[in-house]
């Protein structure tokens, strides 16, 4: 029974975080350790102002870090003016910009749930390809 509860805890926590950030539906959830890179692509119509340019309506990816920390490489390519906002537990917020349409953001993420938002500093529709890999 303890195992069943554990299996349902992570998706519910991720959904709760997604709903708390204004996302109307569940977003893709990946969990570490990653057996292969997580990839997401699409387009957003940035309409929500933020300190990281105008963002789309919701997170394009959610990552649940299950160990104490994870060394990750985050790469985004897309339209000129591309921005990436990463929000996590305890007020963690990190903005990356890619004027030429590319962002590379290696780093360490502590245990917790992280939401990835795509936007554009020019407030124009933005196509993107997001890849998250673990070292």
C-alpha positions as CSV (number, residue, x, y, z in Angstrom):
1,X,0.0,0.0,0.0
2,X,2.9,2.4,0.8
3,X,4.2,2.0,-2.8
4,X,0.8,2.8,-4.3
5,X,0.6,6.1,-2.4
6,X,4.1,7.0,-3.5
7,X,3.2,6.4,-7.2
8,X,0.3,8.8,-7.0
9,X,2.0,11.5,-5.0
10,X,4.3,12.9,-7.7
11,X,1.8,13.4,-10.5
12,X,-0.7,15.0,-8.0
13,X,2.1,17.3,-6.7
14,X,3.1,18.3,-10.2
15,X,-0.6,18.9,-11.2
16,X,-1.1,21.0,-8.1
17,X,2.0,23.1,-9.0
18,X,0.8,23.5,-12.5
19,X,-2.7,24.6,-11.4
20,X,-1.1,27.0,-8.9
21,X,0.7,28.7,-11.7
22,X,-2.4,29.3,-13.8
23,X,-2.1,26.3,-16.1
24,X,-5.5,25.0,-17.0
25,X,-4.5,21.5,-17.8
26,X,-1.8,19.0,-16.7
27,X,1.5,19.5,-18.4
28,X,4.0,16.8,-19.3
29,X,5.9,15.6,-16.2
30,X,9.4,14.1,-16.4
31,X,11.1,12.6,-13.3
32,X,14.8,12.2,-12.5
33,X,16.9,10.3,-13.0
34,X,16.3,10.7,-16.7
35,X,17.0,7.6,-18.8
36,X,17.0,9.7,-21.9
37,X,16.7,13.4,-22.6
38,X,13.3,15.1,-22.3
39,X,12.2,16.8,-25.4
40,X,9.3,19.2,-26.0
41,X,8.5,21.4,-29.0
42,X,5.7,23.6,-30.1
43,X,4.7,27.2,-30.2
44,X,3.4,29.8,-27.7
45,X,1.6,33.0,-28.1
46,X,3.3,35.1,-25.4
47,X,0.6,37.2,-23.7
48,X,1.4,37.1,-20.0
49,X,3.9,39.9,-19.0
50,X,6.7,38.8,-16.6
51,X,10.3,39.8,-15.7
52,X,11.4,37.3,-18.3
53,X,9.6,38.8,-21.4
54,X,6.0,37.9,-22.3
55,X,5.3,34.3,-21.5
56,X,2.8,31.7,-22.9
57,X,-0.2,30.8,-20.8
58,X,1.4,27.8,-19.1
59,X,4.4,25.6,-18.5
60,X,5.6,23.6,-21.5
61,X,7.3,21.1,-19.3
62,X,7.5,20.1,-15.6
63,X,10.5,18.3,-14.1
64,X,10.3,16.4,-10.8
65,X,13.9,16.1,-9.4
66,X,13.7,13.1,-7.1
67,X,17.3,12.9,-5.8
68,X,19.1,15.5,-3.6
69,X,20.1,17.4,-6.8
70,X,20.4,16.8,-10.5
71,X,23.1,18.2,-12.9
72,X,21.1,19.1,-16.0
73,X,21.7,20.7,-19.4
74,X,18.8,22.7,-20.7
75,X,18.8,23.8,-24.3
76,X,16.1,25.7,-26.1
77,X,16.1,26.8,-29.7
78,X,13.5,28.9,-31.4
79,X,12.4,32.3,-32.6
80,X,14.5,35.4,-32.1
81,X,13.8,37.0,-28.7
82,X,13.3,33.6,-27.1
83,X,13.1,33.5,-23.3
84,X,13.0,30.7,-20.8
85,X,11.7,31.0,-17.2
86,X,12.3,28.2,-14.8
87,X,10.3,28.2,-11.6
88,X,10.7,25.8,-8.7
89,X,10.2,25.2,-5.0
90,X,10.9,27.8,-2.3
91,X,10.7,30.8,-4.7
92,X,13.3,29.6,-7.1
93,X,13.0,31.6,-10.4
94,X,15.6,31.8,-13.1
95,X,15.3,33.7,-16.4
96,X,17.3,33.0,-19.5
97,X,17.3,34.9,-22.8
98,X,18.4,34.0,-26.2
99,X,18.5,37.0,-28.5
100,X,19.6,34.9,-31.4
101,X,17.0,32.2,-30.8
102,X,19.1,29.8,-28.7
103,X,19.5,29.3,-24.9
104,X,21.9,26.9,-23.2
105,X,21.5,26.7,-19.5
106,X,23.6,24.0,-17.6
107,X,23.2,23.8,-13.9
108,X,22.2,22.0,-10.7
109,X,18.6,21.7,-9.6
110,X,17.8,20.7,-6.0
111,X,15.2,18.1,-5.2
112,X,11.7,19.5,-6.0
113,X,9.4,20.3,-8.9
114,X,10.3,22.8,-11.7
115,X,8.1,24.3,-14.3
116,X,9.5,25.5,-17.7
117,X,7.9,28.5,-19.4
118,X,8.7,29.7,-22.9
119,X,8.3,33.3,-23.9
120,X,9.6,36.1,-26.1
121,X,11.0,39.5,-25.3
122,X,9.4,40.9,-28.4
123,X,6.0,39.6,-27.5
124,X,5.7,37.7,-30.8
125,X,4.5,34.2,-31.4
126,X,7.4,31.8,-30.6
127,X,8.3,28.4,-31.9
128,X,10.6,26.3,-29.6
129,X,12.4,23.1,-29.2
130,X,13.3,22.3,-25.5
131,X,15.7,19.5,-24.5
132,X,16.5,18.7,-20.9
133,X,19.3,16.1,-20.3
134,X,20.9,14.9,-17.1
135,X,24.7,14.6,-16.7
